């Protein structure tokens, strides 16, 4: 099983629509890896006791965790908040999200500044690297429940584009080491993880 992603059209219709090109132009996991995206597929039904999730948290130092639920019917000012999430921005730290229920989209910019839409379903865990321009939205179901992970104390500050003056943005834009990855297949073949190698190693 792999994540589903594609290049977006330029339509200004509802942000919750898929916005696929005609014909569709899919983006592979390998292409996402080159942009610094980490991805795991886990069993969200056992997130409270999942040893695989615990291993990922320990290996990557994800010491902080909370859970956020975004339902259209009960979240005050839902439409306004959704528009706010959809503003193009970056963070000074990695953004880590694990979808426990529902669906959502993360959009990221590629090296040519084109939008890539990443479809997130139950069990998908993704890490977007610090300095990448991105945005978030729900899909037409208008519901998701997600775990937010962070290294150390969380810093939720988002910097809307343009934010090229930040050192982390400049580092991201020039860091060729982010393209170094390898995949590990779990024994039951139900999921895999993508791990970034240290920049001191070379890609083959």
C-alpha positions as CSV (number, residue, x, y, z in Angstrom):
1,X,0.0,0.0,0.0
2,X,1.3,3.5,-0.8
3,X,0.2,7.0,-0.5
4,X,-1.8,8.7,-3.3
5,X,-0.6,12.0,-4.7
6,X,-0.9,14.0,-7.9
7,X,-0.2,17.4,-9.5
8,X,-3.0,19.8,-9.1
9,X,-5.0,21.8,-11.6
10,X,-5.3,25.6,-11.3
11,X,-9.0,25.7,-10.7
12,X,-10.3,28.0,-8.0
13,X,-13.2,25.7,-7.2
14,X,-13.8,24.4,-3.7
15,X,-10.4,23.5,-2.1
16,X,-11.9,20.3,-0.9
17,X,-12.3,18.9,-4.4
18,X,-9.5,16.6,-5.7
19,X,-8.3,19.1,-8.2
20,X,-6.6,16.5,-10.5
21,X,-5.4,17.4,-13.9
22,X,-7.0,16.0,-17.0
23,X,-5.5,13.5,-17.6
24,X,-4.3,12.8,-14.1
25,X,-0.6,13.3,-13.4
26,X,0.2,11.1,-10.4
27,X,3.3,11.7,-8.2
28,X,5.2,8.7,-6.9
29,X,6.4,8.1,-3.4
30,X,10.0,8.3,-4.8
31,X,9.2,11.8,-6.1
32,X,7.9,12.8,-2.7
33,X,11.0,11.5,-1.1
34,X,13.1,13.8,-3.2
35,X,11.2,16.7,-1.7
36,X,11.9,15.5,1.8
37,X,8.6,13.8,2.7
38,X,8.6,10.9,5.1
39,X,5.7,8.4,5.0
40,X,4.5,5.5,7.0
41,X,1.4,3.3,6.8
42,X,0.2,2.2,10.3
43,X,-2.8,0.5,11.9
44,X,-4.7,3.5,13.3
45,X,-7.1,1.2,15.2
46,X,-4.3,0.4,17.7
47,X,-2.6,3.8,17.8
48,X,-2.7,3.8,21.7
49,X,-0.6,0.7,22.0
50,X,1.0,0.3,18.5
51,X,4.7,-0.8,19.0
52,X,5.5,0.4,15.4
53,X,4.3,3.9,16.2
54,X,6.2,3.9,19.5
55,X,9.4,2.8,17.6
56,X,9.0,5.6,15.1
57,X,8.5,8.1,17.9
58,X,11.6,6.9,19.7
59,X,13.8,6.8,16.6
60,X,12.8,10.3,15.5
61,X,12.4,12.0,18.9
62,X,8.7,12.7,18.6
63,X,8.3,13.3,22.3
64,X,5.2,15.5,22.1
65,X,1.8,14.2,21.0
66,X,-1.8,15.4,21.0
67,X,-5.0,14.6,19.0
68,X,-7.1,17.1,17.1
69,X,-10.6,16.5,15.7
70,X,-11.9,18.7,12.9
71,X,-15.7,18.1,12.3
72,X,-17.7,20.5,10.2
73,X,-20.9,20.2,12.4
74,X,-19.4,21.1,15.8
75,X,-16.2,23.1,15.1
76,X,-17.0,26.8,15.5
77,X,-16.2,29.0,12.5
78,X,-15.4,25.8,10.5
79,X,-15.3,27.5,7.0
80,X,-13.1,30.4,8.2
81,X,-10.6,28.0,9.9
82,X,-10.4,25.8,6.9
83,X,-9.5,28.8,4.8
84,X,-6.8,29.7,7.3
85,X,-5.3,26.2,7.1
86,X,-5.2,26.6,3.3
87,X,-3.0,29.7,3.3
88,X,0.4,28.8,1.8
89,X,3.0,28.8,4.6
90,X,6.0,27.1,6.1
91,X,7.2,26.1,9.6
92,X,10.6,26.3,11.2
93,X,10.3,22.7,12.3
94,X,9.0,19.5,10.6
95,X,5.2,19.0,10.5
96,X,4.2,15.5,11.6
97,X,0.6,14.3,11.2
98,X,-1.0,10.9,11.7
99,X,-4.6,10.4,10.4
100,X,-6.5,8.4,12.9
101,X,-9.9,8.7,11.2
102,X,-11.4,10.6,8.2
103,X,-9.5,12.1,5.3
104,X,-7.5,15.2,4.5
105,X,-5.1,16.7,2.0
106,X,-1.7,18.2,2.3
107,X,-0.5,20.3,-0.7
108,X,3.3,20.9,-1.1
109,X,5.3,22.8,-3.7
110,X,7.8,20.9,-5.9
111,X,11.1,22.3,-7.1
112,X,9.4,24.0,-10.0
113,X,6.8,25.6,-7.6
114,X,4.0,23.4,-8.9
115,X,1.4,22.2,-6.4
116,X,1.3,18.5,-5.4
117,X,-1.7,17.2,-3.6
118,X,-1.1,14.4,-1.1
119,X,-4.2,12.4,-0.1
120,X,-4.3,11.4,3.5
121,X,-6.4,8.5,4.8
122,X,-6.8,6.6,8.0
123,X,-3.5,5.1,9.0
124,X,-1.3,7.5,7.0
125,X,1.5,9.2,8.9
126,X,3.5,11.9,7.1
127,X,6.3,14.3,7.9
128,X,6.8,17.5,5.9
129,X,10.3,19.0,6.3
130,X,10.9,22.3,7.9
131,X,11.1,25.1,5.3
132,X,8.8,23.5,2.7
133,X,5.9,25.6,1.4
134,X,2.6,23.8,2.0
135,X,-1.1,24.0,3.0
136,X,-3.8,21.8,4.5
137,X,-7.4,21.1,3.8
138,X,-10.1,18.5,4.5
139,X,-11.8,16.8,1.6
140,X,-15.5,16.8,0.8
141,X,-16.3,14.6,3.8
142,X,-15.4,17.5,6.1
143,X,-14.0,15.4,8.9
144,X,-10.7,14.2,10.1
145,X,-9.1,13.1,13.4
146,X,-5.3,13.4,13.5
147,X,-2.4,12.9,15.9
148,X,0.1,15.8,16.0
149,X,3.6,14.8,16.8
150,X,6.5,17.1,17.6
151,X,10.2,17.0,18.7
152,X,10.2,18.7,22.1
153,X,7.8,21.5,23.0
154,X,5.4,22.3,20.1
155,X,5.8,25.6,18.2
156,X,2.7,26.1,16.1
157,X,3.7,29.4,14.4
158,X,3.2,29.4,10.7
159,X,4.8,31.9,8.3
160,X,2.8,32.7,5.2
161,X,4.6,33.0,1.9
162,X,6.8,34.9,1.1
163,X,9.1,33.6,3.9
164,X,12.3,33.0,1.9
165,X,14.4,35.1,4.3
166,X,14.3,32.3,7.0
167,X,17.5,30.3,7.2
168,X,15.5,27.1,7.3
169,X,13.8,27.9,4.0
170,X,17.1,28.6,2.4
171,X,18.6,25.4,3.8
172,X,15.6,23.4,2.5
173,X,15.8,24.9,-1.0
174,X,19.5,24.0,-1.3
175,X,19.8,20.8,0.7
176,X,20.5,17.9,-1.7
177,X,20.8,15.5,1.2
178,X,17.0,15.4,1.6
179,X,16.9,13.1,-1.5
180,X,18.6,10.3,0.4
181,X,16.1,7.6,1.6
182,X,15.6,3.9,2.0
183,X,12.5,1.8,2.5
184,X,12.0,-0.9,5.1
185,X,9.2,-3.4,4.5
186,X,7.5,-4.8,7.6
187,X,7.5,-8.6,7.9
188,X,3.7,-8.8,7.4
189,X,4.0,-6.6,4.3
190,X,1.2,-4.3,5.6
191,X,3.3,-1.2,5.7
192,X,6.7,0.4,5.2
193,X,8.6,3.3,6.4
194,X,10.8,5.9,4.6
195,X,13.9,7.0,6.5
196,X,16.1,9.9,5.6
197,X,19.8,9.2,5.8
198,X,22.3,11.5,7.4
199,X,23.7,14.1,5.1
200,X,27.2,12.7,5.5
201,X,26.2,9.7,3.5
202,X,25.9,9.7,-0.3
203,X,23.0,8.6,-2.4
204,X,23.5,5.7,-4.8
